[in-house]
Structure formats: structure tokens, C-alpha cells
């Protein structure tokens, strides 16, 4: 269930016509950061590492940046700020998980 919004982002062109809402994607990424935040968790190796989630998150970074740019900062300031923050956290999370191994 968490992965569905992320799959939608990965499989589509990002833009106003794409019909992708950022909120579910932001929530899904925040959940992933919480769930897989430490390699010492019992499920990190069998789920995160073996499923290749790091590679998948790397592929989501650019679409996530493009999605954030579609949010008008003047009309939806809080949403744009949250998008920017989650994108920044995504980059940091990718770097962190890469350094764990």
C-alpha cells in the first residue's frame, strides 16, 4: 500500500497534466524513512536490501524534484515547503542508506 503512490510517480510523466497528487507520495516517503531508518532493524536486510529499494529510491529522486516544482509556492506554500523538505530528506536518506553498507 505504501509503495503504490511511489510506483505511480516512477511510472508517469510528472507535470500538471499527469494528475499526480503530491500528498500521498510525501506520506509514503516519510513512512519509508521511518520504517527503514536503521540497518539494525531485523527486516532491513531481507526487505530493504534484497528488494533493491535503495536503487528504486535513487530512481525516484529526479521525478520527485520535478513533482515539487509543479506545486505553486504562491498558492500552496505549505505543500511546496513540505515537498522541498521531503525531497531533501530523500536525498539524505539515499546517501545514508548507501553509507550503511
N, C-alpha and C positions, 0 to 999 in steps of 0.2 A: 504494500500500500504506500509506503514512504517513497518507493522508487518510481511510482507512476508519474508524478509531476516532473521528475528529473528525466525520465525517458522521453516525455513529451518535449522537453526543452532540447534534448540531444537530437531528436529526430525531426525537428522543424526548422524552418527559417524564422529567425527572430525579427519581429517588426510589428507595427501596429496592426497590420492585416492578418498576422498569424493567429491572433486571438489567444495568446498565451498570457495568463494572469500571473503576475509575479508572486503573489502571496503564498500559494501552495508550494511553490519552489523554494521560497525563503524558509518556510516552516520545515520542509523536508531536509534542506541542508543543515539547518540548526539542529534537527534531530540526529542527523548523521554525525555531526561534530560531537554531540553528547554521547552517542552510542559507541562510537569508535575512537574516542579521545585518548585511549591509553592502550598500549600494546600488551599490558599485563592482564587485561580482561580475558577471560577464558575463551571467548568467542572471537577475539580479534584475528588470530591465526586462521582458524577454519573458515571464517566468513569473510572478513575484510581482505586478507592477504590472498587466500586461494581463489576467491572470486574475482580478483583483479580490480577491486574497487578504486584503488589509487589511480590506475590508468583511466578508468571511467571518469573519475573526478577531474583529472587533467583535461580530458576532452570536453568537459562541461565549462571550463573556465572562460573561454572566449565567448561561447553563447550566453553565458551569464552576464558578462560585461556588456554585450550587445543588448540583452534584455533590459538591463538597468538604464541604459541610455534611452530606451523608449519611454521611460517614466518621466513626465514633465515635472521638473523641480519646482516650477512656479505654481502648478496646480495641485500637486501631490507631494509636498515637501517631505513629510514624514516617511512616506513609502519610498521615495527616492533615497533618502538618507539610510533607511534600513537596507535597501538594495545594495547601496555602496558598501555598507558595513559587512553584509553577508559575503559580498564579492571579495572584500579584503580578507575576511576570515577564511574564505575558501582558499585563497592563495596561501595564507599562512598555514592552514591545515594540510594542504598538499605538501608544502615544504617540511612541515613537522613529521608527517607520516613517512615521507621519503627518508628522513634522517633517522627514523626509528630502526630501520633495518640495516 
